[in-house]
Amino acid sequence: MKNFAFWKNWLIAINLVTISIGLLIAFAGNSFLFQIHNEGTYQTFFNGHAPSEKMMAFKSWLFGIIGATIVGFHTLIVYIAKYPFARKEKWARNAIALAMTGWFILDSALSFSFGADYNVYFINIPSFTLIMLPVLVTWKKFNYGLNGNKFEDIKP
C-alpha cells in the first residue's frame, strides 16, 4: 500500500500547489509570473498590444474570480484526496476524474474555439496530467464503497 500512499500524497501536494497558483492568479495575474499567458492573451485578443486601462481592470477582475474558483475547486480535491480517496471509496475517485475531465474538455474546447491554444498547452494539459496521473495509476485499487466497506458488505 506504500505505492497508494505515494499517489495520494502526490494528489494532495499537486492540488496544494494549484491552490497557491490560484491565489497568485487572483492577486498577481498581471505580473511577470504570468507573462507567457498574458502575452498569448494579448496576441490572440488584442492584436499583440496591451489592452486599454479599462480592459486591464476587467481582466484583473476576471483573473480574480478565476483564481478564487481555482482555490475553491482544488481545496475540495485536497479534502476528497485526504479522506474518502485515501479510504479508496470509488465515488471519490470518480468525482475527481469526472470533475477534471469535464473541466478539461470544456475549457480546452472553448480555448481552441477562441484561438487561445496557449491556454490548453501551458495550463490545461499539464494540470490535467499532474492531477489525473495518481487517479489513473491507482484506479483498480478502488473497490470500496462508503466508509471503507466493500460493496458486497453494504446492505441496502
Backbone as CSV, one residue per row, in Angstrom:
resi,resn,N_x,N_y,N_z,CA_x,CA_y,CA_z,C_x,C_y,C_z
1,MET,0.806,-1.204,0.000,0.000,0.000,0.000,0.848,1.267,0.000
2,LYS,2.175,1.130,0.154,3.037,2.309,0.124,2.874,3.053,-1.194
3,ASN,2.719,2.312,-2.275,2.538,2.917,-3.584,1.278,3.785,-3.607
4,PHE,0.200,3.292,-3.024,-1.044,4.062,-2.979,-0.846,5.333,-2.157
5,ALA,-0.167,5.225,-1.031,0.082,6.397,-0.177,0.886,7.457,-0.935
6,PHE,1.862,7.020,-1.721,2.642,7.964,-2.528,1.732,8.749,-3.461
7,TRP,0.854,8.044,-4.178,-0.009,8.708,-5.158,-1.064,9.579,-4.483
8,LYS,-1.551,9.157,-3.334,-2.492,10.003,-2.581,-1.801,11.293,-2.166
9,ASN,-0.575,11.168,-1.661,0.186,12.355,-1.255,0.535,13.238,-2.454
10,TRP,0.829,12.616,-3.582,1.072,13.364,-4.827,-0.161,14.199,-5.161
11,LEU,-1.334,13.577,-5.123,-2.585,14.264,-5.438,-2.809,15.451,-4.504
12,ILE,-2.552,15.253,-3.233,-2.705,16.345,-2.262,-1.691,17.453,-2.554
13,ALA,-0.438,17.082,-2.766,0.622,18.081,-2.987,0.370,18.901,-4.248
14,ILE,0.023,18.240,-5.346,-0.223,18.958,-6.605,-1.385,19.931,-6.440
15,ASN,-2.406,19.516,-5.727,-3.555,20.404,-5.536,-3.252,21.541,-4.568
16,LEU,-2.378,21.323,-3.591,-1.938,22.427,-2.727,-1.138,23.448,-3.537
17,VAL,-0.289,22.964,-4.435,0.445,23.865,-5.329,-0.540,24.634,-6.209
18,THR,-1.551,23.942,-6.717,-2.547,24.586,-7.574,-3.333,25.647,-6.807
19,ILE,-3.615,25.397,-5.539,-4.274,26.411,-4.701,-3.386,27.656,-4.621
20,SER,-2.094,27.458,-4.431,-1.157,28.591,-4.383,-1.151,29.357,-5.704
21,ILE,-1.176,28.622,-6.807,-1.224,29.263,-8.122,-2.532,30.033,-8.282
22,GLY,-3.631,29.469,-7.796,-4.914,30.172,-7.842,-4.864,31.492,-7.095
23,LEU,-4.205,31.498,-5.940,-4.042,32.750,-5.187,-3.204,33.752,-5.971
24,LEU,-2.141,33.271,-6.618,-1.319,34.161,-7.445,-2.120,34.720,-8.617
25,ILE,-2.919,33.874,-9.250,-3.757,34.339,-10.356,-4.709,35.420,-9.867
26,ALA,-5.305,35.201,-8.708,-6.278,36.156,-8.167,-5.639,37.498,-7.832
27,PHE,-4.428,37.474,-7.286,-3.828,38.711,-6.780,-2.647,39.234,-7.597
28,ALA,-2.117,38.426,-8.511,-0.954,38.866,-9.295,-1.050,38.396,-10.741
29,GLY,-2.262,38.328,-11.265,-2.481,37.820,-12.618,-1.846,38.635,-13.719
30,ASN,-1.561,39.897,-13.460,-0.934,40.752,-14.473,0.567,40.905,-14.264
31,SER,1.121,40.135,-13.350,2.549,40.264,-13.040,3.401,39.445,-14.014
32,PHE,4.711,39.577,-13.866,5.666,38.835,-14.689,5.494,37.319,-14.544
33,LEU,4.888,36.865,-13.453,4.696,35.429,-13.227,3.832,34.788,-14.311
34,PHE,2.972,35.585,-14.908,2.052,35.068,-15.925,2.310,35.714,-17.283
35,GLN,3.551,36.116,-17.515,3.914,36.828,-18.737,3.601,36.021,-19.993
36,ILE,3.942,34.745,-20.012,3.695,33.923,-21.204,2.199,33.856,-21.490
37,HIS,1.410,33.614,-20.465,-0.041,33.530,-20.647,-0.608,34.882,-21.075
38,ASN,-0.161,35.941,-20.432,-0.663,37.276,-20.767,-0.289,37.679,-22.187
39,GLU,0.932,37.365,-22.610,1.340,37.671,-23.984,0.487,36.898,-24.984
40,GLY,0.174,35.647,-24.666,-0.727,34.876,-25.529,-2.095,35.528,-25.620
41,THR,-2.582,36.030,-24.499,-3.875,36.724,-24.473,-3.822,37.984,-25.324
42,TYR,-2.749,38.760,-25.201,-2.630,39.998,-25.979,-2.559,39.687,-27.472
43,GLN,-1.802,38.652,-27.845,-1.693,38.261,-29.254,-3.043,37.810,-29.809
44,THR,-3.737,37.000,-29.032,-4.986,36.402,-29.504,-6.139,37.394,-29.548
45,PHE,-6.250,38.228,-28.533,-7.442,39.065,-28.404,-7.211,40.565,-28.629
46,PHE,-5.954,41.015,-28.652,-5.683,42.456,-28.755,-4.631,42.782,-29.813
47,ASN,-4.517,41.936,-30.837,-3.576,42.164,-31.940,-2.148,42.424,-31.465
48,GLY,-1.753,41.779,-30.409,-0.390,41.887,-29.914,-0.113,43.086,-29.031
49,HIS,-1.115,43.897,-28.763,-0.943,45.094,-27.932,-1.538,44.865,-26.549
50,ALA,-1.003,45.578,-25.583,-1.596,45.540,-24.242,-2.977,46.181,-24.310
51,PRO,-3.951,45.624,-23.607,-5.300,46.194,-23.636,-5.364,47.551,-22.931
52,SER,-6.459,48.253,-23.159,-6.673,49.553,-22.523,-6.740,49.397,-20.999
53,GLU,-6.688,50.516,-20.316,-6.747,50.511,-18.851,-8.048,49.872,-18.354
54,LYS,-9.163,50.202,-19.013,-10.455,49.616,-18.611,-10.459,48.110,-18.862
55,MET,-9.885,47.698,-19.980,-9.833,46.275,-20.289,-8.920,45.545,-19.308
56,MET,-7.830,46.179,-18.897,-6.936,45.575,-17.902,-7.652,45.419,-16.560
57,ALA,-8.477,46.399,-16.217,-9.260,46.289,-14.980,-10.229,45.115,-15.088
58,PHE,-10.859,44.963,-16.248,-11.780,43.851,-16.484,-11.031,42.519,-16.399
59,LYS,-9.852,42.455,-17.030,-9.034,41.241,-16.989,-8.625,40.919,-15.546
60,SER,-8.258,41.942,-14.782,-7.889,41.726,-13.376,-9.057,41.150,-12.588
61,TRP,-10.251,41.663,-12.838,-11.441,41.135,-12.166,-11.673,39.678,-12.578
62,LEU,-11.589,39.392,-13.894,-11.776,38.012,-14.358,-10.745,37.075,-13.735
63,PHE,-9.482,37.510,-13.713,-8.450,36.678,-13.100,-8.717,36.498,-11.611
64,GLY,-9.247,37.511,-10.966,-9.584,37.406,-9.546,-10.604,36.321,-9.282
65,ILE,-11.682,36.317,-10.064,-12.715,35.305,-9.824,-12.299,33.927,-10.339
66,ILE,-11.475,33.883,-11.391,-10.949,32.592,-11.852,-10.009,32.015,-10.786
67,GLY,-9.151,32.856,-10.229,-8.249,32.409,-9.159,-9.017,31.904,-7.951
68,ALA,-10.082,32.625,-7.586,-10.912,32.200,-6.451,-11.569,30.853,-6.734
69,THR,-12.032,30.655,-7.958,-12.647,29.380,-8.343,-11.621,28.252,-8.282
70,ILE,-10.415,28.515,-8.752,-9.338,27.521,-8.683,-9.065,27.140,-7.228
71,VAL,-8.985,28.131,-6.352,-8.741,27.865,-4.925,-9.843,26.976,-4.354
72,GLY,-11.095,27.306,-4.623,-12.210,26.518,-4.093,-12.247,25.099,-4.637
73,PHE,-12.107,24.957,-5.946,-12.154,23.648,-6.601,-11.047,22.732,-6.077
74,HIS,-9.836,23.253,-5.985,-8.713,22.407,-5.589,-8.650,22.182,-4.080
75,THR,-9.244,23.066,-3.303,-9.401,22.801,-1.868,-10.315,21.595,-1.682
76,LEU,-11.369,21.526,-2.465,-12.278,20.381,-2.413,-11.551,19.093,-2.801
77,ILE,-10.725,19.145,-3.845,-9.981,17.947,-4.243,-9.012,17.519,-3.136
78,VAL,-8.360,18.470,-2.471,-7.464,18.122,-1.354,-8.249,17.386,-0.272
79,TYR,-9.402,17.910,0.086,-10.225,17.274,1.118,-10.642,15.864,0.681
80,ILE,-11.105,15.726,-0.557,-11.508,14.407,-1.065,-10.310,13.456,-1.065
81,ALA,-9.149,13.927,-1.501,-7.953,13.074,-1.546,-7.519,12.638,-0.152
82,LYS,-7.629,13.533,0.805,-7.155,13.252,2.170,-8.046,12.255,2.909
83,TYR,-9.328,12.240,2.613,-10.241,11.377,3.368,-10.863,10.272,2.511
84,PRO,-11.903,10.495,1.712,-12.522,9.363,1.009,-11.624,8.716,-0.052
85,PHE,-10.805,9.496,-0.763,-9.870,8.905,-1.721,-8.879,8.010,-0.980
86,ALA,-8.387,8.477,0.166,-7.441,7.693,0.974,-8.063,6.388,1.461
87,ARG,-9.394,6.378,1.672,-10.103,5.157,2.085,-10.506,4.309,0.880
88,LYS,-10.105,4.745,-0.297,-10.364,4.035,-1.560,-11.852,3.925,-1.872
89,GLU,-12.581,4.967,-1.569,-14.004,4.998,-1.896,-14.157,5.394,-3.364
90,LYS,-14.845,4.532,-4.113,-14.961,4.742,-5.558,-15.545,6.098,-5.922
91,TRP,-16.511,6.555,-5.156,-17.144,7.828,-5.506,-16.123,8.959,-5.501
92,ALA,-15.129,8.898,-4.608,-14.109,9.948,-4.526,-13.246,9.942,-5.785
93,ARG,-12.807,8.763,-6.178,-12.025,8.624,-7.412,-12.828,9.114,-8.598
94,ASN,-14.092,8.664,-8.678,-14.944,9.038,-9.806,-15.245,10.534,-9.822
95,ALA,-15.449,11.124,-8.658,-15.739,12.563,-8.579,-14.561,13.379,-9.104
96,ILE,-13.351,13.017,-8.696,-12.168,13.737,-9.176,-12.016,13.548,-10.683
97,ALA,-12.154,12.304,-11.145,-11.994,12.018,-12.572,-13.036,12.756,-13.412
98,LEU,-14.284,12.744,-12.980,-15.337,13.425,-13.745,-15.174,14.939,-13.725
99,ALA,-14.851,15.496,-12.568,-14.668,16.948,-12.469,-13.496,17.406,-13.341
100,MET,-12.386,16.712,-13.261,-11.212,17.102,-14.046,-11.452,16.922,-15.540
101,THR,-12.096,15.814,-15.920,-12.350,15.563,-17.336,-13.350,16.570,-17.893
102,GLY,-14.401,16.851,-17.138,-15.379,17.852,-17.571,-14.737,19.213,-17.755
103,TRP,-13.929,19.631,-16.769,-13.217,20.910,-16.876,-12.301,20.907,-18.092
104,PHE,-11.506,19.836,-18.255,-10.518,19.781,-19.328,-11.175,19.887,-20.700
105,ILE,-12.230,19.132,-20.911,-12.898,19.141,-22.216,-13.521,20.505,-22.497
106,LEU,-14.272,21.028,-21.554,-14.959,22.303,-21.760,-13.962,23.455,-21.914
107,ASP,-13.022,23.560,-21.002,-12.042,24.651,-21.045,-11.198,24.578,-22.315
108,SER,-10.761,23.376,-22.678,-9.927,23.215,-23.869,-10.712,23.516,-25.139
109,ALA,-11.952,23.040,-25.222,-12.780,23.314,-26.404,-13.005,24.814,-26.567
110,LEU,-13.323,25.496,-25.478,-13.521,26.946,-25.544,-12.219,27.661,-25.903
111,SER,-11.119,27.225,-25.317,-9.828,27.846,-25.625,-9.489,27.689,-27.102
112,PHE,-9.642,26.479,-27.637,-9.366,26.263,-29.058,-10.315,27.078,-29.938
113,SER,-11.589,27.133,-29.568,-12.561,27.845,-30.409,-12.286,29.347,-30.464
114,PHE,-11.659,29.900,-29.429,-11.318,31.324,-29.420,-9.881,31.578,-29.884
115,GLY,-9.182,30.513,-30.275,-7.807,30.664,-30.740,-6.793,30.799,-29.622
116,ALA,-7.187,30.468,-28.410,-6.293,30.580,-27.253,-5.636,29.231,-26.970
117,ASP,-4.987,28.676,-27.992,-4.348,27.365,-27.877,-3.319,27.331,-26.750
118,TYR,-2.640,28.457,-26.528,-1.629,28.549,-25.478,-2.191,28.135,-24.117
119,ASN,-3.461,28.413,-23.863,-4.086,28.049,-22.588,-4.151,26.531,-22.429
120,VAL,-4.449,25.850,-23.524,-4.523,24.383,-23.490,-3.133,23.796,-23.238
121,TYR,-2.128,24.318,-23.945,-0.784,23.749,-23.860,-0.050,24.102,-22.570
122,PHE,-0.221,25.335,-22.085,0.520,25.772,-20.901,-0.216,25.520,-19.590
123,ILE,-1.539,25.450,-19.626,-2.321,25.300,-18.394,-3.033,23.946,-18.344
124,ASN,-3.895,23.695,-19.310,-4.795,22.540,-19.232,-4.086,21.191,-19.264
125,ILE,-3.233,20.975,-20.249,-2.580,19.666,-20.374,-1.689,19.366,-19.162
126,PRO,-0.808,20.296,-18.738,-0.008,19.989,-17.538,-0.863,19.754,-16.289
127,SER,-1.874,20.596,-16.070,-2.725,20.441,-14.879,-3.469,19.114,-14.904
128,PHE,-4.092,18.820,-16.029,-4.859,17.579,-16.158,-3.950,16.371,-15.940
129,THR,-2.784,16.381,-16.546,-1.854,15.256,-16.431,-1.388,15.057,-14.988
130,LEU,-0.960,16.131,-14.344,-0.428,16.016,-12.977,-1.485,15.593,-11.960
131,ILE,-2.732,16.008,-12.176,-3.795,15.653,-11.225,-4.402,14.289,-11.545
132,MET,-4.541,13.967,-12.815,-5.156,12.685,-13.173,-4.197,11.505,-13.078
133,LEU,-2.899,11.752,-13.128,-1.927,10.659,-13.041,-2.154,9.775,-11.819
134,PRO,-2.236,10.320,-10.599,-2.463,9.437,-9.445,-3.831,8.754,-9.472
135,VAL,-4.822,9.410,-10.050,-6.156,8.799,-10.151,-6.091,7.584,-11.072
136,LEU,-5.431,7.731,-12.207,-5.348,6.632,-13.171,-4.451,5.499,-12.683
137,VAL,-3.326,5.831,-12.063,-2.392,4.803,-11.577,-3.025,3.952,-10.477
138,THR,-3.871,4.553,-9.662,-4.494,3.821,-8.543,-5.907,3.338,-8.862
139,TRP,-6.349,3.482,-10.081,-7.743,3.226,-10.468,-8.277,1.897,-9.941
140,LYS,-7.533,0.821,-10.121,-8.017,-0.521,-9.753,-7.970,-0.796,-8.253
141,LYS,-7.391,0.085,-7.488,-7.330,-0.092,-6.030,-8.664,0.253,-5.362
142,PHE,-9.561,0.862,-6.109,-10.824,1.349,-5.540,-11.913,0.295,-5.684
143,ASN,-12.087,-0.495,-4.636,-13.157,-1.491,-4.639,-14.016,-1.335,-3.402
144,TYR,-13.989,-0.161,-2.830,-14.712,0.076,-1.589,-15.776,1.138,-1.780
145,GLY,-16.808,1.010,-0.990,-17.904,1.970,-1.010,-17.762,2.984,0.100
146,LEU,-18.863,3.430,0.605,-18.873,4.424,1.671,-18.268,3.862,2.944
147,ASN,-17.561,4.674,3.673,-16.953,4.319,4.960,-15.977,3.148,4.869
148,GLY,-15.416,2.904,3.689,-14.406,1.868,3.547,-14.946,0.453,3.472
149,ASN,-16.266,0.273,3.400,-16.847,-1.068,3.303,-16.773,-1.557,1.865
150,LYS,-16.481,-2.850,1.708,-16.552,-3.418,0.370,-18.007,-3.367,-0.071
151,PHE,-18.216,-3.184,-1.369,-19.587,-3.045,-1.853,-20.454,-4.253,-1.498
152,GLU,-19.861,-5.442,-1.514,-20.674,-6.617,-1.192,-21.072,-6.652,0.280
153,ASP,-20.364,-5.887,1.138,-20.700,-5.835,2.564,-21.768,-4.792,2.890
154,ILE,-22.097,-3.948,1.936,-23.063,-2.876,2.187,-24.474,-3.420,2.001
155,LYS,-25.272,-3.303,3.028,-26.663,-3.774,2.975,-27.562,-2.606,2.583
156,PRO,-28.531,-2.855,1.687,-29.434,-1.761,1.287,-30.349,-1.316,2.411
